[in-house]
Amino acid sequence: MEKWLKPLAVLATLVMFIVMVAGSLVTKTDSGLGCGNDWPLCNGKWVPEYTLASIIEYTHRLITGIAGIIVLLFSVMCWRFYRGNQEVRNLALFGIFFIVLESILGASAVIWPQSSAVLALHFGFSLLAFTGVFLLTGFVLQRDRMEGMVQAEAPKGFRNWIWGVTIYAYGVVYLGAYVRHTGSSMACSDWPLCQGKLIPELSGQTGIHFAHRLGAMLLLILMLINLIYAVKHFKETRRDLYGASVIAFVLVVLQVFSGGFVVLFQLHLYATLLHSMIITILFGVICYMCLQSLKSPRLKIPRKKQ
């Protein structure tokens, strides 16, 4: 079983990442009702008619279904191989729960009209599903190196800090999804200014868009502070937190600029998808720091029973 576990972990993470990209493609192309109000059928058929919207929406459904099967298999294998490990059990349940939840929400959005606030939750729940699989994959791939990376316990202050940052980051992600679903993506038609002003009129779609920009800028500052702290305190004793802090800062910088590209290239498909890809990986890395902040060198990862 062990020889299949690592390749399956990588496959599960990859297919969940594709689900995230496919979901963003559905939103960007307004293909959410490409199959009408039918689910799981598409316009009353198992094989939809060849229209761009129906193909995009139906492909997203198909990929999500395949991903659910792969993730379920991966989770069950991890549960069995690392029997008795609470971290594995919790991550497996976390990923499966949010895959089911986002699937239900996606189906309900097709069958019953939903508000923009509810539709924005769909991306958020998908992101949590990806994160659960991403963290479980990290456990599998790093199990043999964990003892060398975790040589000291993270201070309680840092644990509280990174968990707070993670909750805040999720709020920024939700706000970004809300921007898309309210049609506010071009409310500020220039960048880095908004309507030629440093601070525009904060109302309607402009206010929603500008709030997301401010949220992203604050997240950049928080990640910079996190990086500075990691360089000073974790470079030698917590290589896991140090490395993740560096990656998170690079990603948040790329995320800010990719958001600018979305505006400057006027919602070009590739720019929009890149923006979604980066935030998906960034949030996963931040959550990884949350999980690792709870670990200490005294905790031993149980191996398979002989």
N, C-alpha and C positions, 0 to 999 in steps of 0.2 A: 504493500500500500504506500509506503514512504516514497518510493521512486516516482509515483504518479502524483504525489501531493503538491510538490512545488510547481510542476508544469500546469497542474489544474488551478493552482492559486493564481498564477500569472494569467491564465486564460479567463478565469472568473473576473479578475479586475479589468482586463482588457474589454471583455464583452459588456461589463457594466459601464465602462467609459464610453463605449459605442452607443449604449442606450442613452446616455446623457447628451451626446452629440446629436443623435437622431431626434430626441425630444426638442432640442433647440432648433433643429431644422424644421420640424413641424410648426413650431411657433413662428419662426422667421418667415416661412412661406404661407402662413395662414391656412395650413392644411389640417387643422384640428377637426374640422367637419368634412374632411375629404371622403369619409365613408358615411356621410349623413348622420342621422341619429341612431344608427344601428351599432350594436356591439354584442357579441364578438363578430357578427357578420359585417360586411362592408357593402352598404347600399343593398342589403338583402341577399348578398351572395358570399360564398366562401372565397371565390376568386373574383376580385373586383374588376370593374371595367378599367381600361387603360387611360386614365387621366392622371396628370401629374399629382394633383392633390390626393387622390385616392391611393396612388402607389406609395407616396411618401408616408401617409398615415398608416396604411396597412403594413408597410415594411417596418415602421416603428413598433406596431403591435407584435409583429412576428419576432423582431429582435428582442423585445421585452420578454416574450414567452420563452424564447431560447435561453435568455439570460437567467430567467427564474429557475429553469431546470438545472443549468450549470451551477448556479450559486447554491441551490439546494443540495446537489450532489457534493459540492465542495464542502459545505457546512457539515453535512452528515459525516463525511470522511474525516474531517478535522475533529469532530466531536468524538468519534470512535478512536482515532489514533492518539489524541491527547486526552483520553478519558480521565475525568476528575479535575481537569484544569478549568477553573472558573472563568478566566479571561476568554478562553476559546469558546466556552459555552455562551457567555454573554454576547460576544461579538457575532457569533453565528445566529443567535436569536435576533439580535439587533438588525442585521442585514436582511434576514428573511422577513421580519416584521414590516420593515419599511418598503421592501419590494412589493409585498402584498398590499400595503396601504396605498402606495402610489399607483398601483394597478387599478385598485378600486376607485380611487379618485379620478384617474384618467378615464375609466369607463363611465363614471357618473357625469363627468364633464361632457361626454359625447351624448349621453341619453338625456340629461337635463341641463339646461343653460345655467352657467355659473358666473358669479361676479368676478371681476378682475382680481380682487383680494383672494378669492378661493383658488382661482387658476394659478396664481403665483405660488401657492402652496405646493402645487404639483412638482415644480422644479426643486423646491426645497426638500420635499420628501424623497425625490429621486436622488438628490445629493446625499442625503443621509443614508440611503440604501447603498450607494456607491462607497461611501465612507466606511460603513460596516465591513464590506468586502475588502476594501483597501487595507484596513487595519488588521483584519484577519490574515491577509496575504503577507503583511509586514511581519506578523508574528511567525508565520511559517518560514519565511525566507531568512529571518534574523535570529531564529531560535538558538543556533549554535554560536552566534557571536554576541548574544545579549549580555553574558557575564562580563565580557571584556569592555563593552560599551558603558555599562552601568556600574561605575566604581564608587559612586557617592549618591546619597539621597538628595533629591531636589528640595530646596528650602520650601517651607509651607507658603511663604509669600509668593514664590514663583508659581506654585501650583494654583493658588487662587488667581493670580494674574493671568496665566495662560488659559484657564477655564473661562474667566471673564472675557478675555479677548475672543475666544472661540464663540461664545454666545453672541457677542457683538458682531463678529464676522458673519454669522448666520443671518443676523438682522440685515446686514448690508446686502447679502446675497438675495434675501427675500425682497428687499427694496428694489434691487436690480431687476428681478423677475416682474415685480409690480410695474416698473417703468415700461417694460415691453408690453405687458398685457393691457396697459391703459393707453398705449399708443403715444407715450411721452418720449420716445427715444430721440426724436429730433426737435424736442421743445427748445433745446439749446442747439442752435444750428452751427455754432462755432466752438472751438476748443483751443486753449484752456479757458477762454472767456465764455460767457453765456450771453448771447444776444449783444455782444460787444461790450459787456459790462462785467466788472469783477463780481458784483452782487446784483443779479437781475431782480425783477419784480417777482416776489415769492408767492405766486398764486397759480392755481390750476396745474396744467401739465408742466409748466416751467418750474413751479415749486417742487413737484415730484422729482423731476430730472435733476434739479440742482441739489436737492436733499441727498440723492444718491451720490452725486459727485463729492459732496462734503463728507459723506460717510466713507467713501473710498479713500479720500485723502487722509482722514483720521486713521483708518486702518493702516495706511502706509506709515504714518508716524508711529503707531503702536508696534508695528513690525520692526521698525528701526530701533525703537527702544529695546525691544526683545532681543534683537541682534547684538546690540551693544552689551547688554547684560550677559548674553551667552558667551560672547568673546571674552569677557572678564572672568566669568565664573565656571564655564562648562567646557572650555577648550581641551582640558586634559582629563577631567574626571567623568564628564558626561558627553561623550562623542555623539551620542544619539541626539541629544537636545541641541548641541552645538551645530551639527550638520543640518538638522531640520530647520534651525533658525536662519542659517545662511540661505538655504533653498527657499524658505518662506519669504524672505525679504526680496530675493531676486524675482520670485513669482509675483509678489504684490506690486513691484515696480512695473513688470511686464503687463500686469492686469490694468494698471492705471493708464499706461500708454495704449493698450489695446482698446480701452474704452474711448480714448481720444480718436483712434483710428475708425471706430464705429461711426463716430460723428463726422469726421473729416471725409471719409469715403461714403458718407450718406447711406448707412445701413447695408453696405455691401455684404453679401452672404458670407464670404470668407472671413471678413473682419468680425462679423457677429459670432460666427462659430468659434473663431479663435478666442474671443472674449469669454465664451462659455467654457471652452476647454481649460483655459488657464485657471479660472475660478474653481473649477472642479478639482483640479490637482492641488491648488493652494489650500482649499478648505480641508482636503484630506491630510495634507502635511501639518496643518495647524492642529487638527484632531489627533494626529500621531503624537504631537508634543504633549497634548493633554494626557493621553494614555501613558506615555513614558514618564511623565512627571510623577505618576503614582508609584513607580517602581523604585526599589532600593536594592543594594547589593546583597541584602540578606535573603531576598526572595529568590528561590531556586525554581527554575522551570521544570516541572516534572517530565520525565521521559517516558517512553512507552514501556509498559510493564512487560517483563519477560515471561 
